[in-house]
């Protein structure tokens, strides 16, 4: 396959590629920043019990395990990832609109599962588009991705103000408006260049099921999945009980908001200077750094440090999440063949956010109930466990730079 063929298919050389991807990341994380804190508020307003809310919120994780790799593989197989992203954006908008008609737990759960089929697969396909732009044209992934982190902060703060003014029903409508923004941004993504979509699509080698199976069986890729999945799963207690634990320490809501913001700001700073960082630290070494940082972060957090130290510890989010994610997407770009990057991103999302994070979140409840803040020590232990496959990955990476899928 020629370099030109890939470029035509992905539109990586399209004028404004980086700007359009930045806009799309911003739109996606605007919805994430509204959904994560405020969707449970809407569910409670609709009369659902805490147990029912927990099931509804965990359903997308299960869906991600099965559907995200399949949809990502289909996007690679079709060869026109933009077209798939547009379809997924339509599915997300439609699913959120269906919530306005839902009555009762089972209806909401069914709609959540249907919506998750589209919503949870948008990011892996988008990451494949963005990273092919990095591969082919030298675009700066971090500078594109940081706009997502910025809109996440804006959504969290702005959404909270809107919720106070208009009440819980506004949470769903804010999400619907954000999803429409994703749809508009999807249509603005660069089109495949050349004489028609079908001709452009045929210029990519078509990945087959046997190629996808060869990818997931690769020892190098399996080490990568284990290392990154473990590092990301160390955030489980933080995501589930971070705010609750700080409230128990009598930390005010405003300060808690600042603590969350510090973590995201650290992530933004890493993405902003990611090109420089990657010149001195390889993707696999970034994953090793993330594992070490997770041990430090959660070990200190477990002992309820003073507020000043807690702000410093929160800045480690730029390493525990940011470095792990930056290392992951660049590892996939360098190691996986171009025609399989979407599939690789889908499997990565399925394992790290679906299987391993889902298991850690499920365990976090009993752990926090039994040990309180000391449950963070379990997260530190997982960080220790993550360092071994990360180190093995780094050593193997010195001799095996690519994943064969033939």
Order of alpha helices (4+ residues) and beta strands (2+ residues): alpha-alpha-alpha-alpha-alpha-alpha-alpha-alpha-alpha-alpha-alpha-alpha-alpha-alpha-alpha-alpha-alpha-alpha-alpha-alpha
